[in-house]
Amino acid sequence: MLVLASIILLYSCDKDYNAIGSDLIGDNHFDFSTYTSNVIAYNQKIGAVQSNDLAVNGLGIYTNPAFGTTTANFATQLSLSSLSPEIGSNPQIESVVLTVPYFTDATKTVTNADGSHVYELDSIYGGSPAEIKLSVYESGYFMRDLDPATGFKEAQKYYTNQNVNFDNAKVGNRLNDDVNVAQNDGFFFSAAEYSEKTIDEKTKVETTTRTAPGMRLSLNKSFFDSKIIHAPSVKLATADVFKDYFRGLYFKVEKSGGNSGNLALLNFKLGKITIKYKEDLSTTVGTVVTVTRVDKSIILNMAGNSVSLLEQTNTNALFTNATTNANTIDGDENLFLKGGEGSMAILNLFSTPGELTTLRSKGWLINEANLVFHIDTEKMKDIGGVKVFEPNRIYLYDLTNSRPVVDYFNDGTTGKNPKNGKLIYGGMINKETSTNGRGLNYKIRITNQIRNLLKNADSTNVKFGLVVTEDINMVTSNYLKTPNSFTSQVPKASVMNPLGTILYGGKSSVPVDKRLKLEIFYTKPN
């Protein structure tokens, strides 16, 4: 426990995954006997999947030579921070600014002597140059809360492949029409800190406000003057009426010239639109009426229904073939795991006839059971100068019952970053020791799952699903638009992750040292 506590305290950044998952219990099994079992593992295409109201959403373009190009658009409803805002006489808009914070790596933030900061962005994928064409439109697509097909008893589902619906329903010209092309045609995810100086009118003291990096777009003032400032008061009186009146925003991304582009994961729920305006304030002293201009603001939050809209193009031929011609009998040589509407792997353990019955009869004490997934480093290498980003973690779960395995439930370990928990269960990437080392493997422990299966004759030998994950703590599932023969849903955290990896499977043609196997370390009964 002391060793475990020390490791947890030292374990920090989300990007600093290493071999902790491999070494936590140790690989020197001394007096343990070892049994290895073949694993039949094969690919399964995911396809369009439910993607509404995710914790984080991708925005941008990311090309992975091993899989293809992902274009991530986004749509969201808006809500007034305060209903029925009181707007005085002669209002005139000063500015309309949309802001969405970026994720930064806190361990690499530098504070300068003058109080300014140098940041390094996190969860940004792609090469350089990284410009994209970004257009923000008023959305004309009404996103219902409840599904009429269920008699309005269930929440409405929205899917990754509905971009055409939102694109066709966009209203008018784009709202981010500033002359600064960095806000539209040449947009990029900047790590620069935003600073703003203000002077107090009474004290004349200057104050500098510093804000961490984020999307910051100046939107069309005329549009918001008409849509909000001079809107009929009834349209701003209730949340439901407002959501139908102003149906939200649609973020559309396209390539900017010959730039490769970037894709960022963003928490749009923290986004907002701030409308700053001035209005007249009349004060009367005796018979003298004085009119002064005062500053006012209205804030629109990016709250309500939202949806991640994904498009896959230039798909790698190997990836396409692997997910359309899976070998469910002997297994596949490579397992292609891709987030979003990509692909997963399905695992069958103890597939040899009579194997499970024989093992149950031995009465072994199971000390540890592991699945080690070796990365096909040749297929995952950088190609033509294009960096291939690898997922930090993969997630193995009970596919038959769409729930975590026993070892996941039993693991209460946590990391400094909440996303780095479940250290014993594992699934973290194990990398080369060099600074920019590539991934070597992922290791997942299923000791208790196997122990229960061998001990209890009535336990079911379930199928397992394997996916990439954005957050190990999130185990709820989203529905496929078209269920396949194995499942109707996949883990939500997989939908959130835009990355992919290629692993070696358990097929006999795979080199022995790379082949996927179930390793069981046991002690024979006396």
C-alpha positions in Angstrom: 0.0 0.0 0.0 2.9 2.3 0.7 4.4 1.7 -2.8 0.9 2.3 -4.3 0.4 5.5 -2.4 3.8 6.8 -3.5 3.1 6.0 -7.1 -0.3 7.8 -7.0 1.3 11.0 -5.5 4.0 11.0 -8.2 1.6 10.4 -11.0 0.5 13.6 -12.6 -0.2 14.9 -16.1 -2.7 13.3 -18.4 -0.1 13.2 -21.1 2.6 11.5 -18.9 1.2 8.0 -19.2 4.0 5.4 -18.8 4.5 1.9 -17.5 2.9 2.5 -14.1 0.0 0.3 -15.1 2.5 -2.4 -16.0 4.6 -2.2 -12.9 2.1 -1.5 -10.2 1.8 -5.1 -9.2 5.0 -6.2 -10.9 6.1 -8.6 -13.6 8.3 -10.8 -11.5 6.0 -13.6 -10.6 8.6 -15.7 -8.9 6.9 -18.9 -7.7 3.7 -18.4 -9.8 3.0 -20.8 -12.6 2.0 -19.3 -15.9 -0.8 -20.3 -18.3 -1.4 -18.5 -21.6 -4.7 -18.8 -23.5 -5.3 -17.8 -27.1 -7.6 -14.8 -27.7 -9.8 -14.4 -30.7 -10.0 -10.7 -31.4 -11.5 -9.0 -34.4 -12.6 -5.6 -35.7 -16.1 -4.1 -35.6 -17.0 -0.8 -37.3 -19.0 1.5 -35.1 -20.6 3.9 -37.7 -22.9 6.8 -36.8 -23.3 7.0 -33.0 -25.2 9.2 -30.6 -23.2 12.3 -29.9 -25.4 14.8 -28.1 -24.5 16.5 -24.8 -20.9 15.2 -24.6 -18.6 16.5 -21.9 -16.1 17.6 -24.5 -16.5 18.0 -28.3 -14.0 18.1 -31.1 -13.8 21.1 -33.4 -11.5 21.2 -36.4 -9.7 18.9 -38.9 -7.3 16.1 -38.0 -5.6 13.8 -40.6 -4.2 10.5 -39.3 -2.4 8.6 -42.1 -3.4 5.3 -40.4 -7.1 6.0 -40.5 -8.0 9.1 -42.6 -9.3 12.6 -42.1 -11.8 13.6 -39.4 -13.7 16.8 -39.7 -15.5 17.8 -36.5 -18.3 20.4 -36.6 -20.5 21.3 -33.7 -24.0 22.7 -32.9 -25.4 24.0 -29.6 -28.4 25.8 -28.2 -28.0 29.0 -26.2 -29.7 30.3 -23.1 -30.0 33.8 -21.5 -28.1 34.1 -18.3 -31.0 36.2 -17.1 -34.5 36.1 -18.6 -36.4 39.2 -19.6 -33.3 41.5 -19.5 -34.2 45.1 -18.9 -33.0 47.1 -21.9 -33.2 50.9 -21.6 -33.6 53.7 -24.1 -31.3 54.3 -27.0 -29.2 51.1 -26.7 -26.2 50.8 -28.9 -23.9 47.7 -29.0 -20.2 48.2 -28.3 -19.1 44.6 -28.9 -20.3 41.0 -29.2 -17.6 38.5 -28.2 -17.9 34.7 -28.3 -15.4 32.9 -25.9 -14.7 29.2 -25.3 -11.7 28.2 -23.1 -9.0 25.8 -24.3 -7.5 23.0 -22.3 -3.9 23.8 -21.1 -1.2 21.8 -19.5 -0.9 23.3 -16.0 2.4 21.6 -15.4 4.0 23.6 -18.2 2.5 27.0 -17.5 5.2 29.7 -17.0 4.5 32.8 -15.0 6.6 35.8 -16.0 7.8 38.6 -13.7 5.1 41.0 -15.0 2.4 38.6 -14.1 1.8 37.4 -17.6 1.8 33.7 -18.5 3.1 31.4 -21.2 0.8 28.5 -21.8 1.0 25.2 -23.6 -2.3 23.9 -25.1 -3.6 20.4 -24.3 -5.9 18.2 -26.4 -4.9 19.8 -29.7 -4.2 17.3 -32.5 -2.7 17.8 -36.0 0.3 19.1 -37.8 1.6 22.6 -38.7 0.6 24.9 -40.3 -2.6 24.5 -38.4 -5.1 27.1 -39.8 -8.7 26.1 -40.6 -11.6 28.0 -42.0 -14.1 28.5 -39.2 -17.6 29.8 -39.8 -20.2 30.4 -37.0 -23.8 30.6 -38.1 -27.2 31.1 -36.6 -28.7 27.6 -36.5 -32.2 27.1 -37.9 -32.4 23.5 -36.7 -34.6 23.1 -33.7 -33.1 20.6 -31.2 -36.0 19.0 -29.3 -35.5 17.9 -25.7 -37.8 14.8 -26.0 -38.3 12.3 -28.8 -41.8 12.2 -30.3 -41.2 8.7 -31.6 -41.2 7.5 -27.9 -44.3 9.5 -27.0 -42.1 12.2 -25.6 -40.9 9.9 -22.8 -37.3 9.6 -23.8 -34.6 12.2 -24.6 -34.1 13.0 -28.2 -30.9 11.5 -29.7 -28.7 13.3 -32.2 -25.9 11.5 -34.1 -22.5 12.1 -35.5 -23.6 11.8 -39.1 -26.2 14.7 -39.0 -23.9 17.4 -40.2 -25.8 17.8 -43.4 -29.1 18.5 -41.5 -27.5 21.4 -39.6 -25.5 22.7 -42.6 -28.7 22.9 -44.7 -30.5 24.7 -41.8 -28.0 27.4 -41.2 -29.4 30.9 -41.3 -27.9 33.9 -43.1 -24.2 34.8 -43.4 -21.6 33.7 -40.9 -21.5 35.8 -37.7 -17.7 35.8 -37.2 -17.2 38.2 -40.1 -14.4 40.3 -38.5 -11.8 41.7 -40.9 -9.1 39.8 -38.9 -8.8 36.5 -40.8 -7.5 34.8 -37.7 -11.1 34.8 -36.6 -12.5 33.1 -39.6 -10.7 32.1 -42.9 -7.4 31.7 -41.2 -8.5 30.6 -37.7 -6.1 28.7 -35.5 -6.0 27.6 -31.8 -3.7 30.1 -30.3 -1.9 29.6 -27.0 -1.6 33.3 -26.4 -2.9 34.7 -23.2 -5.6 37.5 -23.6 -5.0 40.6 -21.6 -7.2 43.7 -21.3 -6.5 47.0 -19.6 -9.1 49.1 -17.9 -8.9 52.5 -16.1 -11.2 53.3 -13.2 -12.9 56.6 -14.1 -12.8 57.8 -10.5 -9.4 56.6 -9.2 -7.7 56.6 -12.7 -6.0 53.4 -11.6 -5.2 51.1 -14.5 -6.0 47.4 -14.1 -4.8 44.5 -16.3 -7.1 41.5 -16.6 -5.4 38.3 -17.9 -7.4 35.4 -19.3 -6.1 31.9 -20.2 -6.1 31.0 -23.9 -9.4 30.4 -25.6 -11.4 30.9 -28.7 -12.3 34.6 -28.9 -14.4 35.7 -31.8 -16.0 39.1 -32.5 -19.5 38.5 -33.9 -21.7 40.7 -36.1 -23.1 43.5 -34.0 -26.0 44.2 -36.4 -27.3 40.7 -36.1 -27.4 40.8 -32.3 -28.8 44.3 -32.2 -31.8 42.9 -34.1 -31.9 39.5 -32.6 -31.5 40.4 -28.9 -31.4 44.1 -28.2 -34.5 45.0 -30.2 -36.2 41.6 -29.9 -39.9 41.5 -28.9 -39.8 41.2 -25.1 -41.9 38.1 -25.2 -39.1 36.3 -27.1 -36.7 36.8 -24.2 -39.2 36.0 -21.4 -39.0 32.2 -21.0 -36.3 29.6 -21.8 -38.5 27.5 -24.0 -39.7 30.5 -26.2 -36.1 31.8 -26.4 -34.8 28.3 -27.6 -37.3 28.3 -30.4 -36.7 32.0 -31.3 -32.9 31.7 -31.3 -32.2 28.1 -32.1 -28.5 28.2 -31.4 -25.2 28.3 -33.2 -23.6 26.0 -35.8 -19.8 25.8 -36.0 -18.6 24.8 -39.4 -15.0 24.0 -40.2 -13.3 23.6 -43.6 -9.7 23.5 -44.9 -8.0 26.8 -45.2 -5.9 26.7 -48.4 -3.3 24.0 -48.3 -3.1 23.9 -44.4 -3.5 20.6 -42.7 -5.5 22.0 -39.9 -5.9 21.1 -36.2 -8.6 19.5 -34.2 -9.2 20.6 -30.6 -11.3 19.1 -27.8 -13.3 21.8 -26.2 -15.8 22.1 -23.3 -18.4 24.2 -25.1 -20.5 24.2 -21.9 -18.1 26.8 -20.6 -18.6 29.0 -23.7 -20.6 32.1 -23.8 -21.5 35.2 -25.9 -21.1 38.6 -24.1 -23.0 41.5 -25.6 -21.7 44.8 -24.3 -23.8 47.9 -25.0 -24.5 51.4 -23.8 -27.9 52.9 -23.0 -29.3 56.2 -21.6 -29.8 56.7 -17.9 -31.9 59.7 -17.0 -31.7 61.3 -13.6 -33.9 64.2 -12.4 -32.9 66.7 -9.9 -35.6 69.3 -9.4 -36.6 70.2 -12.8 -33.3 69.3 -14.4 -33.1 66.1 -16.3 -29.6 64.7 -16.9 -29.0 61.9 -19.4 -25.8 59.9 -19.1 -24.6 56.8 -21.0 -24.1 53.7 -18.9 -22.5 50.3 -19.7 -24.7 47.3 -19.8 -24.2 43.6 -20.9 -26.2 40.5 -21.7 -24.7 37.1 -21.6 -25.8 34.1 -23.7 -24.5 30.8 -22.3 -23.8 27.8 -24.5 -26.3 25.7 -22.5 -29.0 23.3 -23.7 -28.8 20.5 -26.3 -25.6 20.2 -28.3 -24.2 17.7 -30.8 -20.8 16.7 -32.2 -21.0 16.3 -36.0 -18.3 14.2 -37.6 -17.3 13.5 -41.2 -14.8 10.9 -42.2 -12.9 11.2 -45.5 -9.8 9.9 -47.2 -10.2 6.7 -45.2 -7.1 4.5 -45.2 -7.6 1.3 -47.3 -6.2 -1.0 -44.5 -8.6 0.5 -42.0 -11.6 0.1 -44.3 -10.8 -3.5 -45.2 -10.2 -4.4 -41.5 -13.5 -3.1 -40.4 -15.5 -4.5 -43.3 -13.9 -8.0 -43.6 -13.4 -9.0 -40.0 -12.4 -12.6 -39.3 -14.7 -13.6 -36.5 -13.5 -17.3 -36.5 -9.7 -17.0 -36.3 -9.4 -13.3 -35.4 -7.7 -10.4 -37.1 -4.0 -9.8 -37.3 -4.5 -6.1 -36.5 -7.1 -4.4 -34.3 -8.1 -0.9 -35.4 -9.4 1.2 -32.5 -10.8 4.6 -33.5 -12.8 7.0 -31.5 -15.9 8.9 -32.7 -17.8 6.9 -35.3 -14.7 4.8 -36.0 -14.2 1.2 -34.8 -13.7 -1.1 -31.9 -12.4 -4.6 -31.2 -14.3 -7.6 -29.9 -12.6 -10.3 -27.8 -13.5 -13.9 -27.2 -11.6 -15.7 -24.4 -11.3 -19.4 -23.8 -12.5 -20.2 -27.3 -10.8 -23.6 -27.5 -13.5 -26.3 -27.0 -13.3 -27.7 -23.4 -10.7 -25.2 -22.3 -12.8 -23.4 -19.7 -14.2 -26.7 -18.3 -10.6 -28.1 -17.9 -9.4 -24.9 -16.1 -12.3 -24.9 -13.7 -11.5 -28.4 -12.7 -7.9 -27.6 -11.6 -8.9 -25.4 -8.7 -6.0 -23.0 -9.2 -5.6 -19.9 -7.1 -5.5 -17.1 -9.6 -2.9 -14.5 -8.6 -3.1 -12.3 -11.7 -4.6 -12.2 -15.2 -3.5 -9.8 -17.9 -4.2 -8.8 -21.4 -1.3 -7.0 -23.1 -2.0 -5.3 -26.3 1.1 -4.6 -28.4 1.0 -1.6 -30.7 1.9 -2.1 -34.4 4.6 0.6 -34.3 5.2 0.3 -38.0 1.6 1.1 -39.0 1.4 3.9 -36.3 4.6 5.7 -37.2 4.7 9.3 -38.5 4.3 9.3 -42.2 5.6 12.1 -44.5 6.2 14.4 -41.6 2.6 14.1 -40.4 2.6 13.3 -36.6 0.4 10.4 -35.5 -1.1 11.1 -32.1 -1.8 8.0 -30.0 -4.6 7.7 -27.5 -3.4 7.8 -23.9 -5.7 5.1 -22.8 -7.9 2.2 -23.9 -10.9 0.6 -22.2 -11.9 -3.0 -22.0 -15.5 -3.8 -20.9 -18.1 -6.5 -20.7 -19.7 -6.2 -24.2 -22.4 -8.8 -23.5 -23.9 -6.7 -20.7 -22.6 -3.2 -21.7 -20.9 -2.7 -18.3 -17.4 -2.5 -16.8 -15.5 -5.7 -15.9 -15.2 -6.7 -12.2 -11.7 -5.3 -11.9 -12.8 -1.9 -12.9 -15.4 -1.8 -10.2 -12.9 -3.1 -7.6 -10.2 -0.5 -8.4 -10.5 2.6 -6.2 -7.1 4.1 -7.1 -7.0 7.7 -8.3 -4.4 9.9 -10.0 -3.6 13.6 -9.6 -5.7 14.1 -12.7 -9.1 12.5 -12.3 -8.8 11.0 -15.8 -5.8 9.0 -14.6 -7.6 6.8 -12.1 -8.1 3.0 -12.1 -4.3 2.5 -12.0 -4.4 -1.2 -11.2 -7.0 -2.0 -13.8 -4.8 -0.1 -16.3 -5.1 0.5 -20.0 -2.6 3.3 -20.0 -0.1 3.6 -22.8 3.4 2.3 -22.1 5.9 4.3 -24.1 9.5 4.2 -25.1 11.8 5.9 -22.5 12.9 8.7 -24.9 11.4 12.2 -24.6 9.2 11.7 -27.7 8.9 8.0 -27.4 6.3 6.1 -29.3 3.8 3.8 -27.7 4.7 0.2 -27.2 1.7 -1.4 -25.5 -1.3 -1.2 -23.3 -1.8 -3.6 -20.3 -5.2 -4.3 -18.7 -5.7 -6.5 -15.6 -8.8 -8.7 -15.4 -7.7 -10.8 -12.5 -11.0 -10.8 -10.6 -13.0 -11.2 -13.8 -11.1 -14.4 -14.6 -11.0 -15.6 -11.0 -14.8 -15.4 -10.8 -15.2 -17.1 -14.2 -13.0 -20.1 -13.2 -14.4 -20.4 -9.6 -18.1 -20.2 -10.5 -19.3 -22.8 -12.9 -22.4 -20.9 -13.6 -20.5 -17.7 -14.6 -21.0 -16.7 -18.2 -17.9 -16.4 -20.5 -18.9 -13.0 -21.9 -17.6 -11.2 -25.0 -15.4 -8.1 -24.3 -15.3 -4.8 -26.1 -12.2 -2.7 -26.5 -12.2 1.0 -27.4 -10.2 4.1 -27.0 -11.4 6.3 -24.2 -11.2 10.0 -23.3 -12.1 9.6 -19.6 -11.7 6.3 -17.7 -14.3 7.4 -15.1 -17.1 7.6 -17.7 -18.7 4.2 -18.3 -22.1 5.2 -19.6 -22.9 4.2 -23.2 -24.3 6.0 -26.3 -26.5 4.3 -28.9 -25.5 3.4 -32.4 -27.8 4.8 -35.1 -27.7 1.3 -36.7 -27.1 -1.5 -34.2 -24.7 -4.3 -35.4 -25.0 -8.0 -34.7 -22.9 -7.6 -31.5 -24.2 -4.5 -29.8 -26.5 -1.4 -30.0 -24.2 0.9 -28.0 -20.6 1.9 -27.3 -19.0 3.8 -24.4 -19.6 7.5 -24.5 -16.0 8.3 -23.6 -15.0 6.6 -26.9 -17.3 8.9 -28.9 -15.5 11.9 -27.3 -12.0 10.7 -28.3 -10.9 11.6 -31.9 -7.7 9.4 -31.9 -7.0 5.9 -33.0 -4.4 3.1 -32.5 -3.5 -0.1 -34.3 -2.8 -3.2 -32.1 -1.7 -6.7 -32.9 -4.4 -9.3 -32.6 -4.3 -12.9 -31.4 -4.3 -14.6 -34.8 -1.6 -17.3 -35.2 0.1 -15.4 -38.0 1.1 -12.6 -35.6 4.7 -13.0 -34.3 4.6 -14.7 -30.9 6.2 -11.8 -29.0 3.5 -9.4 -30.3 0.5 -11.7 -30.3 -2.4 -10.9 -28.0 -2.8 -13.6 -25.3 -4.4 -13.9 -22.0 -1.7 -14.4 -19.3 -2.8 -16.2 -16.1 -0.4 -16.4 -13.1 -1.6 -19.0 -10.6 -0.7 -21.1 -7.7 -1.6 -24.8 -7.6 -3.6 -26.1 -4.6 -1.7 -28.2 -2.1 
